[in-house]
Amino acid sequence: MPKAHPSALDRWPGQEAVAAAPCPVDRLPRRRRNKICIAIIAVGALNFLCYTATYAVLGGDAHNGYRQVIERADGHRHAEHYVRGHFIRNPAGEAALVSEGLWIYSYLHSISMWLTSGAMIISMLVLARPHILATMRDGWVGGQTFVTVLGTLVVLVTLGAAFLFTWDFVTQLLAT
């Protein structure tokens, strides 16, 4: 059963009980919340490892690459898809021709990296939150304010970058 407000065990000496609604992360039992956070971190780390391996094998990713529409002599048009990696093959990067499916996969994986990285950082922040609150009691910025501001920044940057990557992906797909 979730707590309505911190109990005496959750407060430090001199802190009064909070009458406001609890922080959203406090609505889950601590053990379940920690398991969820650890699972999110594990999935994010696995996604990072898969992205890194794919980047190394392909020699880059679709976001750094491009899609080029070629018109043949007979008037038919077809698209060629290239991945490119910075500093993988040479200092300027080298483009490699890949299939459309692999290019789309690579681009979507690049977008997912922003989302899973942000989820990992938020999960780590949730796990560290009790320690941050306990150690930032007497500073010029309170622990809860710090956690809230940092969490908000992570969400905004993550969603903004994912939006920009998605916008670029859709723009490249619609280019004729």
C-alpha positions in Angstrom: 0.0 0.0 0.0 1.6 3.3 -1.0 2.2 5.9 1.7 0.3 9.2 1.7 3.2 11.0 3.2 6.7 10.2 4.6 6.7 8.3 7.8 8.9 9.2 10.7 11.5 6.7 9.4 11.7 8.5 6.1 12.4 11.9 7.6 15.7 13.2 9.1 15.6 14.8 12.5 13.9 18.2 12.5 12.1 17.6 9.2 8.3 17.9 9.5 5.8 15.6 7.8 4.8 16.7 4.3 1.1 17.1 3.9 1.3 17.4 0.1 0.9 14.5 -2.3 4.0 12.3 -2.5 6.5 12.4 -5.3 5.3 10.1 -8.1 8.3 7.8 -7.6 7.1 7.2 -4.0 3.8 5.8 -5.1 5.4 2.4 -5.8 6.8 0.2 -3.1 10.6 0.8 -2.9 11.6 -2.8 -3.7 9.4 -2.9 -6.9 10.5 0.6 -7.9 14.2 -0.4 -7.6 13.6 -3.5 -9.7 11.9 -1.5 -12.4 14.8 1.0 -12.4 17.4 -1.7 -12.6 15.5 -3.4 -15.5 15.4 -0.1 -17.4 19.1 0.4 -16.8 19.8 -3.1 -18.0 17.7 -2.7 -21.2 19.3 0.7 -21.9 22.8 -0.8 -21.5 21.9 -3.7 -23.8 20.6 -1.3 -26.3 23.8 0.7 -26.1 25.9 -2.4 -26.6 23.8 -3.5 -29.6 24.0 0.0 -31.1 27.8 0.0 -30.6 28.2 -3.4 -32.2 26.0 -2.5 -35.1 27.8 0.8 -35.6 31.2 -1.0 -35.6 30.0 -3.7 -38.1 28.4 -1.2 -40.5 31.1 1.4 -40.1 28.6 4.0 -39.0 24.9 4.7 -38.8 22.1 6.1 -40.9 21.9 9.4 -39.0 25.4 10.2 -40.0 24.8 8.8 -43.5 22.3 9.8 -46.1 19.6 8.7 -48.6 20.1 9.5 -52.2 17.5 9.3 -55.0 19.0 8.3 -58.3 17.3 8.7 -61.6 18.3 6.2 -64.2 18.6 6.8 -68.0 15.2 5.1 -68.5 13.5 7.6 -66.2 13.0 5.3 -63.2 14.1 6.5 -59.9 15.4 4.5 -57.0 16.9 5.4 -53.6 20.3 4.4 -52.4 21.0 4.3 -48.7 24.3 5.0 -47.1 25.6 4.8 -43.5 28.6 6.8 -42.4 30.7 6.8 -39.3 32.9 9.5 -38.0 36.5 8.3 -37.5 35.7 4.6 -38.0 37.5 4.1 -41.3 39.3 7.4 -41.8 39.2 10.9 -40.2 36.4 12.2 -42.5 34.3 9.0 -42.2 33.4 6.8 -45.1 30.0 6.1 -46.5 28.9 2.5 -47.1 26.0 1.5 -49.3 23.4 -0.6 -47.3 19.9 -1.9 -48.0 16.9 0.2 -47.3 15.8 -2.0 -44.4 19.2 -1.9 -42.7 19.3 1.9 -43.2 15.8 2.3 -41.6 16.8 -0.1 -38.7 20.0 1.9 -38.1 18.1 5.2 -38.1 15.5 3.9 -35.7 18.2 2.5 -33.5 19.8 5.9 -33.4 16.5 7.5 -32.3 16.0 4.8 -29.6 19.5 5.6 -28.2 18.3 9.0 -27.0 15.2 7.5 -25.4 16.9 4.7 -23.6 19.8 6.9 -22.5 17.3 9.3 -21.0 15.4 6.5 -19.3 18.6 5.2 -17.9 19.6 8.6 -16.5 16.2 9.1 -14.9 16.3 5.6 -13.4 19.7 6.2 -11.9 18.4 9.5 -10.6 15.4 7.7 -9.0 17.8 5.2 -7.4 20.1 7.9 -6.1 17.2 10.2 -5.0 17.2 9.2 -1.3 21.0 9.8 -1.0 20.7 13.1 -2.8 17.9 14.3 -0.5 19.8 13.2 2.5 23.1 14.9 1.5 21.7 18.1 0.1 19.7 19.3 3.1 21.6 22.4 4.1 22.9 23.6 0.7 21.8 26.6 -1.3 19.7 24.2 -3.4 17.6 21.5 -1.8 17.8 17.9 -2.8 14.3 17.7 -4.1 14.8 20.8 -6.2 18.0 19.4 -7.6 16.4 16.1 -8.5 13.4 17.8 -10.0 15.4 20.3 -12.1 17.9 17.6 -13.3 15.1 15.2 -14.1 13.3 17.9 -16.1 16.4 18.8 -18.0 17.1 15.2 -18.9 13.5 14.7 -20.1 13.6 17.9 -22.2 17.0 17.2 -23.8 16.1 13.6 -24.5 12.8 14.3 -26.0 14.1 17.3 -28.0 17.0 15.2 -29.5 14.7 12.3 -30.2 12.3 14.7 -31.9 15.1 16.2 -34.0 16.4 12.8 -35.1 12.8 11.7 -35.9 12.2 14.8 -37.9 15.4 14.3 -39.9 14.5 10.6 -40.5 11.0 11.5 -41.8 12.4 14.3 -43.9 14.9 12.0 -45.5 12.3 9.3 -46.2 10.0 11.8 -47.8 12.7 13.4 -50.0 12.2 12.3 -53.6 
